Amino acid sequence: MSGSPVPVVALGFIRLANGLVALFAPAFMLRALGSSQAASPPATYILRMFGIRTVFLGLDLLAMGPAHRREALQRAPIIHATDALAALSAGITRQLPPKAAATALGISSVNLGLAVVARKSRDQ
């Protein structure tokens, strides 16, 4: 992580934090997203899958070597663009309440912006 640009470290920590909350406190995350079914077993299961994926994505940026980090930064924009589109779609189709969809879209958009900036800083 030494010598990594600020956007890389910020994106790594955001990924790690979101992943750990989804993995170990899925009911908390569901409530934060406005779900009235915080104890829903299917939602808990899906959030835990999302959580472990996101923990590993964070570790890709924070704990791995430079070559691995470059590969992770290559994939980062498509991962976060897909997350943002999923949040937008969930809001439009009312699969998430408007506030929850906006929150998820905001987080994913910030991550997308950081991913693009981090990738560009790596390319220079």
Residue, then its C-alpha position, 0 to 999 in steps of 0.5 A: m500500500s506504500g506509495s499508493p495514490v489517495p484514491v486507491v487507498a480511499l476506494g480500498f477502505i470504502r470497499l473493506a468497510n462496506g464489505l465487512v458491514a454486509l458480511f457481519a451485520p447484514a441486518f444493520m445494512l438492510r435497515a440502513l437501506g430502508s428495508s422493513q425485512a431486516a431479518s429476511p434470510p434471503a436478503t441476509y444471504i445475498l448481503r453476505m455474498f456481496g460482503i465477502r466479494t467486497v472485502f476481497l475487492g478492498l484487499d486487492l487494493l490495500a494488501m496486494g502487491p503492485a502488479h495485483r493492484r494494477e489488475a484490480l484497478q483495471r476491473a474497478p470501473i466496470i465493477h462500480a459502474t455495474d453496482a451503480l446501474a443495479a442501484l439505479s435499476a432497483g430504484i426505478t423498478r421500486q425494488l428498493p425504496p427511493k431513499a435506499a436506491a439513492t444511497a446505494l447509487g450515491i455510494s456506487s457513484v463515489n466508488l466509480g469516481l474513485a476507481v476512474v481517478a485511481r486508474k488514471s493515476r496508475d496509468q500516468 
